[in-house]
Amino acid sequence: MSFAIRTIPVGFAYAIWSGVGIVLITIIGAIFFKEIPDLPAIIGLALIIIGVVVINVFSKTAAH
């Protein structure tokens, strides 16, 4: 993450890092601990993924 904040704002780097972490931990929980998320949780995770994609693809503030 320290390399990422050299080229993109700290807020964007933290949002992306947090979003990816939330999704990965949820997937790990579902696979290893059988903690299957319900529909509202899946919708929330999808919104997080969509938000990260929107920041990376459409934001002029985030450097590419």
N, C-alpha and C positions, 0 to 999 in steps of 0.2 A: 504494500500500500504506500510505502514511503516513496517509491518510484512514481506511482500514479499521481500523487499530489504535486509532483514537479510540473506536470503538464495540464492537469485539470484542477478545478477548484476543490477545496477540502470538502465542502458540502456534498458535491456530486460524488466524490470518491467514497465518502462515508455512506451515502445512500445506496450506492451500487454494492459496496462491500457488505453492508447490512442485509440488503435484499437477497443477495446470493447466499449469504450465510443462513438466513431464515429458511429459504427454500431447500438448501442442502440438508440442514438439520432435520427438517420435516420429512424429507425422503429417507434419511438414515433411520429416523424413528419409525417410519412405516415399514421399512424392510427388516430391521433387526429387532424391534420391540413390538411390532404388530400394532402400532398406534396409528390406525388409519384415520385420516382427517375426515370430518363430515363436510357436507356441501358448502356451508358458509366459509369454512377454513380453506377449501379448495378454491372458492371464488376469490377470497382474500389473497391467496398465493398467486393466483392468475393475475390479479391486479398489480401485485408487486412486480411480477415478471414483465407485465406490459409497461409499467412505469420505468423500469430499468431500460427496456428497449426504446421507449420514447425519448428518454434522456440521451441515450447513445446515438440514436439515429437522427433525431430532429432538433436537438438543442444546439444552438450556436455557441453557448457558453462552454459546453464540454468540448475539449479539443479532441480531434481524431487522429 
